[in-house]
C-alpha cells in the first residue's frame, strides 16, 4: 500500500484540530 496517503490525511486532521482550538 501507500502509507504516505494515510500520513497526509493524518497530518491534515491534526492541523485542522490545532486550528480549531
N, CA, C and O atoms as a MOPAC input file, in Angstrom:
PM7 MOZYME 1SCF
protein

 N      0.83200 1    -1.22300 1     0.00000 1
 C      0.00000 1     0.00000 1     0.00000 1
 C      0.85700 1     1.25800 1     0.00000 1
 O      2.08200 1     1.19000 1    -0.09500 1
 N      0.19800 1     2.40300 1     0.10800 1
 C      0.94700 1     3.66400 1     0.16600 1
 C      0.66000 1     4.36900 1     1.49100 1
 O     -0.31700 1     5.10900 1     1.60000 1
 N      1.50500 1     4.14400 1     2.49500 1
 C      1.31400 1     4.75900 1     3.80900 1
 C      1.38100 1     6.28100 1     3.74900 1
 O      0.83100 1     6.96500 1     4.61200 1
 N      2.04900 1     6.80400 1     2.73900 1
 C      2.16000 1     8.25900 1     2.60600 1
 C      0.78900 1     8.91300 1     2.55800 1
 O      0.59700 1    10.01900 1     3.06400 1
 N     -0.17000 1     8.21100 1     1.93700 1
 C     -1.51500 1     8.78000 1     1.81800 1
 C     -2.15300 1     8.92300 1     3.20400 1
 O     -2.77000 1     9.94400 1     3.50800 1
 N     -1.99900 1     7.88500 1     4.04100 1
 C     -2.57100 1     7.93100 1     5.38600 1
 C     -1.89100 1     9.03000 1     6.19900 1
 O     -2.53500 1     9.74600 1     6.96500 1
 N     -0.57900 1     9.14600 1     6.01600 1
 C      0.16500 1    10.17400 1     6.74700 1
 C     -0.35400 1    11.55400 1     6.36900 1
 O     -0.50900 1    12.41900 1     7.23200 1
 N     -0.62300 1    11.76400 1     5.08800 1
 C     -1.11500 1    13.06200 1     4.62400 1
 C     -2.46400 1    13.36800 1     5.26400 1
 O     -2.70200 1    14.48600 1     5.72000 1
 N     -3.34900 1    12.36500 1     5.29600 1
 C     -4.67800 1    12.56500 1     5.88900 1
 C     -4.53600 1    12.86600 1     7.38300 1
 O     -5.19100 1    13.76900 1     7.90400 1
 N     -3.68300 1    12.11000 1     8.06100 1
 C     -3.47900 1    12.32300 1     9.49500 1
 C     -2.93600 1    13.72100 1     9.75900 1
 O     -3.35000 1    14.38300 1    10.71100 1
 N     -2.01100 1    14.17000 1     8.91900 1
 C     -1.42500 1    15.49800 1     9.09200 1
 C     -2.48500 1    16.58500 1     8.93500 1
 O     -2.51500 1    17.55300 1     9.69400 1
 N     -3.35600 1    16.41000 1     7.93400 1
 C     -4.41300 1    17.39400 1     7.70600 1
 C     -5.37100 1    17.42100 1     8.89200 1
 O     -5.82000 1    18.49000 1     9.30500 1
 N     -5.68400 1    16.24500 1     9.44000 1
 C     -6.60100 1    16.17400 1    10.58300 1
 C     -5.99400 1    16.88900 1    11.78100 1
 O     -6.66100 1    17.68300 1    12.44400 1
 N     -4.72400 1    16.60400 1    12.05600 1
 C     -4.05100 1    17.23500 1    13.19700 1
 C     -4.00200 1    18.74400 1    13.01000 1
 O     -4.26100 1    19.50400 1    13.94400 1
 N     -3.67000 1    19.16900 1    11.80600 1
 C     -3.57700 1    20.60300 1    11.51700 1
 C     -4.93500 1    21.26500 1    11.71000 1
 O     -5.02300 1    22.35900 1    12.26700 1
 N     -5.99400 1    20.60200 1    11.25100 1
 C     -7.34300 1    21.15700 1    11.36700 1
 C     -7.74700 1    21.25600 1    12.83700 1
 O     -8.36200 1    22.23900 1    13.25000 1
 N     -7.39900 1    20.23300 1    13.62800 1
 C     -7.74900 1    20.23200 1    15.05500 1
 C     -7.00900 1    21.36600 1    15.76300 1
 O     -7.60100 1    22.08400 1    16.56900 1
 N     -5.72000 1    21.53000 1    15.46800 1
 C     -4.93400 1    22.58400 1    16.10600 1
 C     -5.50700 1    23.95100 1    15.75700 1
 O     -5.53300 1    24.84900 1    16.59800 1
 N     -5.96500 1    24.11200 1    14.51700 1
 C     -6.52000 1    25.39600 1    14.08900 1
 C     -7.84400 1    25.65400 1    14.78800 1
 O     -8.17400 1    26.79900 1    15.09500 1
 N     -8.61400 1    24.57800 1    15.04500 1
 C     -9.92400 1    24.71800 1    15.66800 1
 C     -9.78000 1    25.19200 1    17.11000 1
 O    -10.63400 1    25.92100 1    17.61500 1
 N     -8.69300 1    24.77600 1    17.77700 1
 C     -8.53400 1    25.12900 1    19.18400 1
 C     -8.22600 1    26.58700 1    19.33100 1
 O     -8.05700 1    27.07300 1    20.44900 1

